[in-house]
Amino acid sequence: MEIETLTIEELKKGYRYDAHADSYICNTCQMAYEVGKIYQIEEDLFEAARAIKHHIETAHSTYVRDLLYGKSKYNMLTDNQKELLSMMYSDSSDKDIARTLTIAPSTVRHHRFMFREKAKQAKLYLAIYELVDEKRLAADKAIVPVHENATMVDDRYIITEEERMNILHAEFERMSPLKLKRFPGKEKRKLVILTKIAQQLEHGKNYSEKELNQVLSEIFDDYVMIRRYLIEYGFMDRTDDGKAYWLK
């Protein structure tokens, strides 16, 4: 059972639903019950959702204790805390717990209070972390805006922020000062690279061919090719005689 891949609810129930297999799967033994099938257990018939619950109750009746005493690296409870929680789960009274552990009932009550406080802390932490993580995932999956003067807009312009960053790291030797390792053949990669190169140029400025070549040659040896693609993909325009270039 890989705790890091399970939700809190899946950990509590002892099983999870696998959409790919369309089955309920036991966290402990990986027993699977396929949705749509009927399972005969002794003299009773169960559909998958009921069958997995019956399986947990019968085959893994010590599931909570197994969680408490499992060897997961994420289990940071002390031995005393594990025993206290185990007895609390079994509905032992504070007096019975105190008697078994040879401690005062007031100490048991104090531990109950501290467990509740830790749970509140964990709840707040999870809420904050999930908000931060969801925003990061949303940013990674966000589609990079198409530049205003793009030509032949099609599927190659569907690029996520995560894809953009991966391409930049793969194709550029360094980001400051910008230095391109190679110019790829794939269209998406071309667009990401050309967008980054265009950002090195000033809006509103007219470049002579010599000035533009100087800027581009510091980024990539084949500056003539880069210059041609900047025009072709709509990042730049030029006069008919090629004496002046500018960002569109």
N, C-alpha and C positions, 0 to 999 in steps of 0.2 A: 504494500500500500504506500503510494507516494503522497504524503500529506500535502506537499506544496502544490499539487495539481487538483486538490479537492476543495470544494467550498465548505464553509462552516456547517451548512445544512447537511451536506453529504457526509461529513465527518460524524455528525450527530446521529444520522440515520444508519450508518454502517454500509451504505450502498450508494451507487450513483447511476444515472441514466446515461447511456452511451448512444448518442444520436446516430452515429455511423453504423453501429450494429443494431440499432433500434431495440436495445435490450437494457434490462436492469442488471447491474453487475455488483457482486459483493466485494467490498473493499478488502476483506481479509483473505478469502480463498479464491476470488475471481469467478465464482460460480455465476453463470449468466442465465437470465430468464428472458426469452425473446417476446416482445410485445405481439399479441395476436395469437399466441399459442396457449393451450390449456394444459396445465400440469396436474397430474394426479399425485397427491401426497397422502399416503395411506388410503383412507376411504373417501377423502375429499378431493374436489376439483378446484383449482385455483387459476385465475388469470395471472399474468406476469407480475403486476404490481403487488398483488396479495401474496404471491408465491415468494417473492424476494423478502417480504416482511416476515413471513413464516420461517424462512430460512435463517434470517438473522436471529429470531427469537429462539429457535431450536438448536441450530448448529453453532451459534456464537452468543450464547446466553451470558457469557462473561465479557461481552464486547467493551463495556465501559471500563471494566477493570483492566482489560487488555490495552485500552488507550492510556490509562493511567500509568501502567507499569511497562509500556512499550519502550523500546530502545531508540526511539526517534531522537535525533539531535535537537529537535525543537522542543522536546519535553524538558523544561527547566524546573519542574516541581521537585521539592525536596522529598525525601522518604516520608517524613512526618506529614507533609502536606498531602501526599498521595494517600496515606492511610486515613487521614481525616476526611478527605473527599470521598474515598471509597465507603467509609462508614456513613457519611451523610447521604450518599446515594442509596444506601440500603435502609434509609429511614430510621437509623438508630437515634435515640433521643440524646440530648446533650449530656444527661447523666450517665447513660450507658457508654457513650464515647469517652467521657471523662474517666469512668471506672476502668474501661479496657486499656486506655492509654496512660492510666495513673496520673492524670492531670486534673485541675479544678474545672468545674462546669463553666466558670467565668472565662477560663482560657479558651474553651471550645467556642463560646459565644464571641470572644474577641476574634478568633480565626474566621468564623462565619462572616463577621463584619469586614475583615480584611479581604476575604475572597470576593465579596460583593464590590468592594472598592477597586480591586484589581480588574474585575470584569468591566466596570465602568470605564476605567482607564483604557482597557483593551478595545472597548467599543468605540471610544472617541478616536483612538489611534487608527483603527480600521477605517472609520469614516473619512478621516483626513487623508490617509494613504490612498484609499480608493478614488477620492476626488482628484488627487494629484496624478495618479496613474491613469485614470480615465482621460484627463486632459492631455497627458502625454500621448496616449494611444490615438486620441482624436487628431492631435497635431501630426502624428506620423502618417495617419491615413488620409489627411486632408489633401485634396488635389491642388497641385501648384497652378496658380493662375496662368492662362495663356497670354503671352505678351500681345499688346494691342495691334501690332502690325503683322501678326503671324500670317504666313501664306499656307495654303493647302492644309487647313486645320482638320485633323482626323484623329484616329486612335493613338497616334504616336505622341499626341499632346496630353494624354491621360497619364500623368506622372504624379505619384504621391510624394509628400515631403520626405518620407523615409527613403523612397527610391532615389530622389534627388541627392540626398546626403550620401547614400551609398555610391552613387555614380561619381560624385565629386571626389570622394576619398579614393576611389579606385583609379580615376583617370588623371588626377593632378598630382604632380610630385610634391608641390607645396602650395599653400593658399596665399601666403604673403612673403615676398612678392609672388604673384601668380605664375606658376610654371606647369605647363601641360606635358605629360609623359608621352601621350600618343593621341591620335585623333581616330576614334572608333568608327566602325561602319554602321552600327545600329542607330536607327533614327532617334530613338528616345535619348540615347547617350549624346548624340550630336546636339540635340536641342538644349540639354542641360548644360553642356560645355559652352555652347555659343552664348547662352544666356549669361553665364558667369563671365565670359570674356567681354561681352557687351557692357557689363556693369563696371568695367575698368575705364570706360570712355565717358567723356563729359557731354551731357545734354546741352544743346544749343551751341556747340562749338563746331566750326567747320575745320576738318583736318585735310591738309594736303596729303597726297598719296605718300610722300616721303614721311610725313609725321605719323600717319596711320601705320605704315610699315614698321617704323621704329617701335611703336607701342606693341604691336602684335609680335614682332620678332623676339621681344623679350619674354613673351609667353610661350611661343612655339616656333621652331625653326622654319616650318613651311608656312610662313605668314601670308603668302599669296593665296594659298588654299583657304586659310581662315578668313581672309578678307572677302574672298569670293562667296563663301558660305554665309557670312554676315549679311551680304546683299541678297543672296538667294532666299534666305529664310526670313527676310523682312525686318532684320534688326537695324540695318543701315540703308541709306540711299546715297546716290552720287550724281554729279553732273554728267552729261553725256560725254564730255571729253575726259572724264576721270580725274580732273584736277582738284575736286573737292568732295569730301565724304562727310556724312553726319549721321547721328543716331536719329531714327524716325520717331 
